[in-house]
Amino acid sequence: MTCVAIKDGDFGQITIGKNSTLQGTSICSYKLVDIGDRVIFGPNVVIMDCSGHAIEKRGTSVELERLKIEPVHIGDDVWIGYGVIILPGVSIGSKSVIGAGSVVTKDIPKGVLAAGNPCVVKRLI
């Protein structure tokens, strides 16, 4: 888990709820990654609240200000399958399941099974 501060700003925060299970999960927070209670992560899940680097003006004094930084929220009782990637700005609703290998690029509502690249809702559960 990594919390990053840009220049003299605050470090990112990672909050993990009660009875959550992480198995080789990689989390990088520039702002906030908020994980609810009883969340189960399969191995090799990656969660990022930042795009990682600017596409343009790399290595310049304004590179850090150009990053896309948006909080990630994961509700209670969520199951995240093996190798899932969760990108900046995503919220995953409580009691949802994300299938193995999915790339979550947009919000997932509560109580659904979602999977794919990009991750889409497959059905209610």
Contacts in CASP RR format, 6 or more apart in sequence:
PFRMAT RR
TARGET T0000
AUTHOR 0000-0000-0000
METHOD contacts of the structure
MODEL  1
MTCVAIKDGDFGQITIGKNSTLQGTSICSYKLVDIGDRVIFGPNVVIMDC
SGHAIEKRGTSVELERLKIEPVHIGDDVWIGYGVIILPGVSIGSKSVIGA
GSVVTKDIPKGVLAAGNPCVVKRLI
1 14 0 8 1.000
1 26 0 8 1.000
1 27 0 8 1.000
1 28 0 8 1.000
1 29 0 8 1.000
2 27 0 8 1.000
2 28 0 8 1.000
2 29 0 8 1.000
3 11 0 8 1.000
3 12 0 8 1.000
3 13 0 8 1.000
3 14 0 8 1.000
3 29 0 8 1.000
4 11 0 8 1.000
4 12 0 8 1.000
4 28 0 8 1.000
4 29 0 8 1.000
4 30 0 8 1.000
4 50 0 8 1.000
5 11 0 8 1.000
5 12 0 8 1.000
6 30 0 8 1.000
6 64 0 8 1.000
6 65 0 8 1.000
6 67 0 8 1.000
7 64 0 8 1.000
12 29 0 8 1.000
12 30 0 8 1.000
12 31 0 8 1.000
12 32 0 8 1.000
12 49 0 8 1.000
13 29 0 8 1.000
13 31 0 8 1.000
13 32 0 8 1.000
13 33 0 8 1.000
13 34 0 8 1.000
14 27 0 8 1.000
14 29 0 8 1.000
14 32 0 8 1.000
14 33 0 8 1.000
14 35 0 8 1.000
15 32 0 8 1.000
15 33 0 8 1.000
15 34 0 8 1.000
15 35 0 8 1.000
15 36 0 8 1.000
16 22 0 8 1.000
16 35 0 8 1.000
16 36 0 8 1.000
16 39 0 8 1.000
17 35 0 8 1.000
17 36 0 8 1.000
17 37 0 8 1.000
17 39 0 8 1.000
18 37 0 8 1.000
18 38 0 8 1.000
19 37 0 8 1.000
19 38 0 8 1.000
20 35 0 8 1.000
20 36 0 8 1.000
20 37 0 8 1.000
20 38 0 8 1.000
20 39 0 8 1.000
20 40 0 8 1.000
20 41 0 8 1.000
21 39 0 8 1.000
21 40 0 8 1.000
21 41 0 8 1.000
22 41 0 8 1.000
22 45 0 8 1.000
23 41 0 8 1.000
23 42 0 8 1.000
23 43 0 8 1.000
23 45 0 8 1.000
24 41 0 8 1.000
24 42 0 8 1.000
24 43 0 8 1.000
24 44 0 8 1.000
24 45 0 8 1.000
25 41 0 8 1.000
25 42 0 8 1.000
25 44 0 8 1.000
25 45 0 8 1.000
25 46 0 8 1.000
25 47 0 8 1.000
26 44 0 8 1.000
26 45 0 8 1.000
26 46 0 8 1.000
26 47 0 8 1.000
27 33 0 8 1.000
27 46 0 8 1.000
27 47 0 8 1.000
27 48 0 8 1.000
28 47 0 8 1.000
28 48 0 8 1.000
28 49 0 8 1.000
28 50 0 8 1.000
28 52 0 8 1.000
29 49 0 8 1.000
29 50 0 8 1.000
30 49 0 8 1.000
30 50 0 8 1.000
30 67 0 8 1.000
30 69 0 8 1.000
31 49 0 8 1.000
31 50 0 8 1.000
31 69 0 8 1.000
31 70 0 8 1.000
31 71 0 8 1.000
32 49 0 8 1.000
32 71 0 8 1.000
32 72 0 8 1.000
33 47 0 8 1.000
33 49 0 8 1.000
33 71 0 8 1.000
33 72 0 8 1.000
34 71 0 8 1.000
34 72 0 8 1.000
34 73 0 8 1.000
34 74 0 8 1.000
35 74 0 8 1.000
35 75 0 8 1.000
36 74 0 8 1.000
36 75 0 8 1.000
36 76 0 8 1.000
36 78 0 8 1.000
37 76 0 8 1.000
37 77 0 8 1.000
38 76 0 8 1.000
38 77 0 8 1.000
39 74 0 8 1.000
39 75 0 8 1.000
39 76 0 8 1.000
39 77 0 8 1.000
39 78 0 8 1.000
39 79 0 8 1.000
39 80 0 8 1.000
40 78 0 8 1.000
40 79 0 8 1.000
40 80 0 8 1.000
41 80 0 8 1.000
41 81 0 8 1.000
41 84 0 8 1.000
42 80 0 8 1.000
42 81 0 8 1.000
42 82 0 8 1.000
42 83 0 8 1.000
42 84 0 8 1.000
43 82 0 8 1.000
43 83 0 8 1.000
44 82 0 8 1.000
44 83 0 8 1.000
45 80 0 8 1.000
45 81 0 8 1.000
45 82 0 8 1.000
45 83 0 8 1.000
45 84 0 8 1.000
45 85 0 8 1.000
45 86 0 8 1.000
46 83 0 8 1.000
46 84 0 8 1.000
46 85 0 8 1.000
46 86 0 8 1.000
47 72 0 8 1.000
47 74 0 8 1.000
47 86 0 8 1.000
48 72 0 8 1.000
48 85 0 8 1.000
48 86 0 8 1.000
48 87 0 8 1.000
48 88 0 8 1.000
49 69 0 8 1.000
49 70 0 8 1.000
49 71 0 8 1.000
49 72 0 8 1.000
49 88 0 8 1.000
49 89 0 8 1.000
50 67 0 8 1.000
50 68 0 8 1.000
50 69 0 8 1.000
50 88 0 8 1.000
51 67 0 8 1.000
51 68 0 8 1.000
51 69 0 8 1.000
51 88 0 8 1.000
52 67 0 8 1.000
53 63 0 8 1.000
53 67 0 8 1.000
54 63 0 8 1.000
54 64 0 8 1.000
54 66 0 8 1.000
54 67 0 8 1.000
56 66 0 8 1.000
57 63 0 8 1.000
57 66 0 8 1.000
68 88 0 8 1.000
69 88 0 8 1.000
70 88 0 8 1.000
70 89 0 8 1.000
71 89 0 8 1.000
72 86 0 8 1.000
72 88 0 8 1.000
72 89 0 8 1.000
72 90 0 8 1.000
72 91 0 8 1.000
73 90 0 8 1.000
73 91 0 8 1.000
73 92 0 8 1.000
74 80 0 8 1.000
74 86 0 8 1.000
74 91 0 8 1.000
74 92 0 8 1.000
74 93 0 8 1.000
75 91 0 8 1.000
75 92 0 8 1.000
75 93 0 8 1.000
75 94 0 8 1.000
75 96 0 8 1.000
75 110 0 8 1.000
76 94 0 8 1.000
76 95 0 8 1.000
77 94 0 8 1.000
77 95 0 8 1.000
78 92 0 8 1.000
78 93 0 8 1.000
78 94 0 8 1.000
78 95 0 8 1.000
78 96 0 8 1.000
78 97 0 8 1.000
78 98 0 8 1.000
79 96 0 8 1.000
79 97 0 8 1.000
79 98 0 8 1.000
80 86 0 8 1.000
80 92 0 8 1.000
80 98 0 8 1.000
80 99 0 8 1.000
81 97 0 8 1.000
81 98 0 8 1.000
81 99 0 8 1.000
81 100 0 8 1.000
81 101 0 8 1.000
81 102 0 8 1.000
82 100 0 8 1.000
82 101 0 8 1.000
83 100 0 8 1.000
83 101 0 8 1.000
84 98 0 8 1.000
84 99 0 8 1.000
84 100 0 8 1.000
84 101 0 8 1.000
84 102 0 8 1.000
84 103 0 8 1.000
84 104 0 8 1.000
84 119 0 8 1.000
85 101 0 8 1.000
85 102 0 8 1.000
85 103 0 8 1.000
85 104 0 8 1.000
86 92 0 8 1.000
86 104 0 8 1.000
87 103 0 8 1.000
87 104 0 8 1.000
87 105 0 8 1.000
90 104 0 8 1.000
90 105 0 8 1.000
90 106 0 8 1.000
90 107 0 8 1.000
90 108 0 8 1.000
91 107 0 8 1.000
91 108 0 8 1.000
92 98 0 8 1.000
92 104 0 8 1.000
92 107 0 8 1.000
92 108 0 8 1.000
93 107 0 8 1.000
93 108 0 8 1.000
93 109 0 8 1.000
93 110 0 8 1.000
93 111 0 8 1.000
94 110 0 8 1.000
94 111 0 8 1.000
95 110 0 8 1.000
95 111 0 8 1.000
95 125 0 8 1.000
96 108 0 8 1.000
96 109 0 8 1.000
96 110 0 8 1.000
96 111 0 8 1.000
96 112 0 8 1.000
96 113 0 8 1.000
96 114 0 8 1.000
96 125 0 8 1.000
97 112 0 8 1.000
97 113 0 8 1.000
97 114 0 8 1.000
97 125 0 8 1.000
98 104 0 8 1.000
98 108 0 8 1.000
98 114 0 8 1.000
98 115 0 8 1.000
98 119 0 8 1.000
99 113 0 8 1.000
99 114 0 8 1.000
99 115 0 8 1.000
99 116 0 8 1.000
99 119 0 8 1.000
100 115 0 8 1.000
101 115 0 8 1.000
101 116 0 8 1.000
101 117 0 8 1.000
102 114 0 8 1.000
102 115 0 8 1.000
102 116 0 8 1.000
102 117 0 8 1.000
102 119 0 8 1.000
103 116 0 8 1.000
103 117 0 8 1.000
103 118 0 8 1.000
103 119 0 8 1.000
104 114 0 8 1.000
104 118 0 8 1.000
104 119 0 8 1.000
105 118 0 8 1.000
105 119 0 8 1.000
106 118 0 8 1.000
106 119 0 8 1.000
108 114 0 8 1.000
108 119 0 8 1.000
108 121 0 8 1.000
109 121 0 8 1.000
111 124 0 8 1.000
111 125 0 8 1.000
112 121 0 8 1.000
112 122 0 8 1.000
112 123 0 8 1.000
112 124 0 8 1.000
112 125 0 8 1.000
113 121 0 8 1.000
113 122 0 8 1.000
113 123 0 8 1.000
113 124 0 8 1.000
113 125 0 8 1.000
114 120 0 8 1.000
114 121 0 8 1.000
114 122 0 8 1.000
115 122 0 8 1.000
END
